[in-house]
Amino acid sequence: MTTSSSLLSEEQFLCSICLDVFTEPVSIPCGHNYCKACISGYWDTSDLCQCPLCKEKFYRRPELRINTFISEMVAQFRKSVQWKVTSSPGQRTAKPGEVSCDVCTGMKLKALKSCLVCQTSYCETHLEPHQRVPALKRHKLINPVENLEDRMCKKHERFMELFCRTDQTCLCVLCLKTDHMTHDTVPLEEEYGEKMAQLGKMMAEVEQKMHTYFRKVQEIKYSVDLSKREAEREISDSVQVFTALVRSIERSQTELIEVIEEKQKAAERQAEGLIKDLEQEITELQRRSTELEQLSHTEDHLHLIQNLPSLCTPPPTKDWSEISVHSDLCVETVRRAVSQLEETLNKEMEKLPEVKLKRIQQYAVDVTLDPDTTHPYLIMSEDGF
């Protein structure tokens, strides 16, 4: 008799959060199903209570109850495919991005090892009989990888276990006997050690450069803060100075403040540009560091040797040692402006006597004094003026 679970595909029993078969399946109001622990954890770490798939929002967090119908179907499904749950990490289903067992039928388990000779990946269950056969014990087992055929010599169909330093390529034993006899060749393990040392050096250099750039970012930010404080102080001083001046120079005060603020904005724009460039280089270095870090953990000799040369060339970076944001953009600006105003005011003050004299002279008239009627203390010149 065909059960209802046999009419459904494997994907319909997988939680879209953990990508594994449902454990304590629950249904939320929008109709989608999840593991109870998965959806609870998702809502605990999210500001919004919504469905991860359709994004429908719920104003109140739904009460989660086990969907007994789905739970029974999952149980039947597990039984029909002889689902095995063990404590061994090699006995679980392969998740996206993981290598699956080539021997398993139905539910694919995660591969534990790959055999270069057989060009097959085995889970723990199927690896055991492979290792029991004496003739197979001489086979080359490596950590599970996809596309095992890429690790075989296409010319001789033998797995590549040597590295030619002369041609910078991987080769098999037959390649050595035919085309590389006079070349500098070493086992992959030896070249792996050399590349790992080179990788470690590159990682240290990248880390040092990242550290230097992080410090430069902090230095620029500090310079911007210092420049901003000095600009604010200069503005405050200018306000105090110009407040004491007459209204005729208030326009100069406003213009000066605008100049200072524009200089500060220019400094901030310069700093933002520098920070943006630095952060871009840091992002590139972080990406390179991540790639190198991932490569440093590989035990796959061929993978390391084939991929490291593309990471050997450091990304192009700018020399930041002499680049900085000047924080003294507004220094002496107020003093120079006040000095100029003072000079202007002095010139205007020097003109005042002439202006007053001219103003007086326009009312001047010739007066002739009578010696007999003048004040006795008034001294007159000989011409009577």
Number of C-alpha atoms within 10 A of each C-alpha: 3 6 11 10 19 13 9 12 10 17 11 13 23 19 20 19 14 14 16 17 21 22 18 17 26 24 19 18 13 14 9 14 22 26 23 19 13 19 24 14 12 16 15 11 9 9 8 16 20 21 20 15 11 10 11 12 14 14 8 9 13 12 9 14 12 14 16 12 11 18 17 13 17 22 15 17 22 18 11 12 13 11 16 12 11 9 7 8 12 18 18 21 23 19 14 8 7 14 24 25 27 17 16 16 9 10 17 18 25 24 30 23 23 24 20 20 17 13 18 20 28 25 26 18 16 17 18 11 10 15 14 10 10 9 9 14 11 10 14 15 19 15 14 22 20 15 12 17 16 12 21 20 18 13 10 13 13 18 21 23 19 22 26 21 13 11 11 13 14 23 26 22 15 15 18 16 10 9 10 16 11 10 13 12 21 15 16 21 16 14 20 20 13 13 19 21 13 14 21 15 12 19 20 13 14 20 15 12 16 21 13 13 19 16 12 19 19 12 14 23 17 14 20 23 14 15 23 21 13 18 23 17 13 20 22 12 14 20 17 11 14 18 13 10 12 8 11 8 14 15 10 15 22 14 11 19 20 13 14 20 17 12 16 22 14 13 21 20 13 17 20 15 12 19 19 13 14 20 17 13 19 20 13 16 21 16 12 19 21 13 15 22 14 11 19 17 10 13 13 16 21 21 14 22 22 12 13 18 12 9 15 14 9 12 12 9 14 10 7 12 9 5 11 15 18 15 20 16 17 21 14 11 19 21 14 11 15 19 12 12 15 12 12 12 14 12 11 12 12 11 12 12 11 11 13 10 11 12 11 10 10 8 7 9 7 6 8 9 13 10 12 7 7 11 10 8 6 8 11 12 7 6 7 11 10
